[in-house]
Amino acid sequence: MRSVTYSMNVSLDGYIVGPDGEFAWTEPDPEVFRWWIDEIRDVGVHLLGRRLYETMLYWETADRDASLDDSELEWAALWNPLPKVVFSTTLSEVRGHARLASGGPAEEIERLRAEPGEGDIAIGGATLAAEAAASGLIDEYRAMVYPVLVGGGIPFFPRSERRVDLELVETRTFGSGVVYLRHRVARQVH
């Protein structure tokens, strides 16, 4: 069965954006950006909330930007053809290899897992991930932790008052001080 992964950049105090909506502190250095390029290769479909979808729209036409370096062009070449499912109550259409979700995250994930396909089902966006987590659908949490405290904003983890036991699968420390933490949800076998 295809794994559902939730990967995002996060501040050390647990936020994907600060209280002012700012996330410039997450701009990756070349080493971290290379990691994201390698990570996206294992994704079969990406589920996005509206805000992340709108942020990532830049990449739909970025390959026309003459100032892009080779790694940015490589990212665009991997990101653009990747199937995307956008969850939004305000958008009426989406561009590129994206489609608007017809149901909630649980229905979409069940449908995607039932279809033939390879690669992870990646979730981007804290609100969307919180909905999937509430249904117990996230298999792995992958946090790229930046050495910054932003003091508030949108939290990486849902505040659901529900315990979820995790197993540390992988860590990596980058030269910039960014730390990657990959945890698998510890499922109870009955």
C-alpha positions in Angstrom: 0.0 0.0 0.0 1.2 3.5 -0.9 2.5 5.5 2.1 1.1 8.9 3.0 3.8 11.3 4.0 3.6 14.8 5.4 6.8 16.8 4.7 7.3 20.5 5.3 9.8 23.0 6.5 9.3 23.9 10.2 10.7 26.3 12.7 12.3 24.8 15.8 9.2 26.0 17.8 7.0 24.0 15.5 5.5 26.4 12.9 5.5 26.3 9.1 4.8 30.0 8.8 5.3 32.7 11.4 2.6 34.9 13.0 2.9 37.4 10.1 2.4 34.7 7.5 6.1 34.9 6.6 8.2 31.9 5.8 11.3 33.5 4.1 13.4 31.7 6.8 12.7 28.4 5.0 14.5 29.3 1.8 16.7 26.3 1.3 20.5 26.4 0.8 21.8 24.3 -2.1 22.4 21.2 0.1 18.8 21.3 1.5 17.4 22.1 -1.9 19.2 19.0 -3.3 17.5 16.9 -0.6 14.1 18.2 -1.6 14.8 17.3 -5.3 15.8 13.8 -4.3 12.7 13.6 -2.0 10.2 14.5 -4.7 11.5 11.7 -6.9 9.7 9.2 -4.6 6.3 11.0 -4.7 3.6 9.6 -7.0 1.0 12.3 -6.2 1.0 15.4 -4.1 -2.0 16.6 -2.1 -1.9 20.4 -1.4 -4.0 22.9 0.4 -4.9 26.1 -1.4 -2.2 28.3 0.2 0.6 25.8 -0.7 -0.8 25.3 -4.2 -0.7 29.1 -4.8 2.8 29.3 -3.4 4.0 26.5 -5.7 2.3 27.9 -8.8 5.6 29.8 -9.4 7.1 26.5 -10.6 4.5 26.1 -13.4 6.4 28.7 -15.5 9.7 28.9 -13.7 11.5 26.9 -16.4 11.1 30.0 -18.6 13.1 32.1 -16.2 16.6 32.4 -17.6 18.1 33.1 -14.1 17.3 29.6 -12.8 20.3 27.4 -12.0 20.5 23.8 -12.9 19.1 22.5 -9.6 16.0 24.8 -9.9 15.5 23.6 -13.5 15.7 20.0 -12.3 13.1 20.7 -9.5 10.7 22.3 -12.0 11.2 19.3 -14.4 10.2 16.9 -11.6 7.5 19.1 -10.0 5.5 20.2 -13.1 4.5 16.7 -14.4 3.8 15.4 -10.9 0.0 14.8 -10.4 -1.4 17.1 -7.8 -4.7 17.2 -6.0 -5.7 20.6 -4.6 -8.1 21.0 -1.7 -9.9 24.3 -1.7 -13.3 25.7 -1.1 -12.5 29.0 -2.8 -10.8 28.0 -6.0 -12.9 27.1 -9.0 -10.0 25.9 -11.2 -6.4 24.9 -11.0 -3.5 24.8 -13.5 -0.9 22.3 -14.8 -1.0 18.7 -13.7 -3.4 19.5 -10.9 -7.1 18.8 -10.2 -9.5 20.0 -7.6 -10.4 17.4 -5.0 -13.9 16.2 -5.2 -14.0 15.0 -1.6 -12.2 15.3 1.7 -8.6 14.1 2.3 -9.8 10.7 3.6 -11.8 10.0 0.5 -9.0 11.1 -1.8 -6.4 9.0 0.0 -8.6 5.9 0.0 -9.2 6.4 -3.7 -5.6 6.9 -4.5 -4.5 3.9 -2.5 -7.0 1.8 -4.3 -5.8 2.9 -7.8 -2.7 1.4 -9.4 0.2 3.7 -8.9 3.6 4.0 -7.4 5.3 6.5 -5.2 4.2 8.1 -2.0 1.1 10.1 -1.5 2.6 13.3 -0.2 0.7 15.9 1.8 1.7 19.5 1.9 0.0 22.1 4.1 -0.7 22.0 7.8 -4.5 22.3 7.6 -4.8 19.4 5.1 -2.3 17.3 7.1 -4.3 17.9 10.3 -7.4 16.5 8.6 -5.6 13.5 7.3 -3.9 13.0 10.7 -7.3 13.1 12.5 -8.4 10.2 10.4 -5.2 8.3 11.1 -4.0 8.4 7.5 -0.5 9.8 7.8 2.2 7.1 7.7 5.2 9.3 8.1 6.0 12.8 9.3 9.1 14.4 7.7 10.1 17.6 9.2 12.9 19.8 7.9 13.6 21.8 11.1 15.1 25.2 10.7 17.2 26.8 13.5 14.8 29.7 14.1 12.0 30.5 16.6 9.2 32.4 15.0 6.9 32.7 18.1 3.6 31.5 16.6 1.8 31.1 13.3 0.5 27.9 11.6 1.7 24.8 13.5 3.3 21.9 11.7 1.6 19.4 14.0 -2.2 19.5 14.5 -3.3 20.4 18.0 -5.7 17.5 18.3 -5.1 16.4 21.8 -4.6 12.9 20.4 -1.5 10.8 21.1 0.4 9.4 18.2 3.4 7.2 18.9 6.2 7.6 16.4 9.3 5.6 15.5 12.4 7.6 14.4 13.4 6.3 11.0 16.0 8.8 9.8 17.9 11.9 10.7 20.2 14.2 8.9 22.0 17.4 9.9 22.8 19.8 7.1 25.8 22.3 7.1 23.4 25.2 7.5 22.1 23.8 10.8 18.9 22.5 9.4 18.0 19.1 10.8 15.8 16.5 8.9 13.7 14.3 11.1 11.7 11.4 9.6 9.3 9.5 11.9 7.0 6.6 11.0 3.7 6.3 12.8 3.9 3.3 15.1 0.7 1.3 14.2 -0.7 -1.1 16.7 -1.0 -4.6 15.3 -4.1 -6.4 16.5 
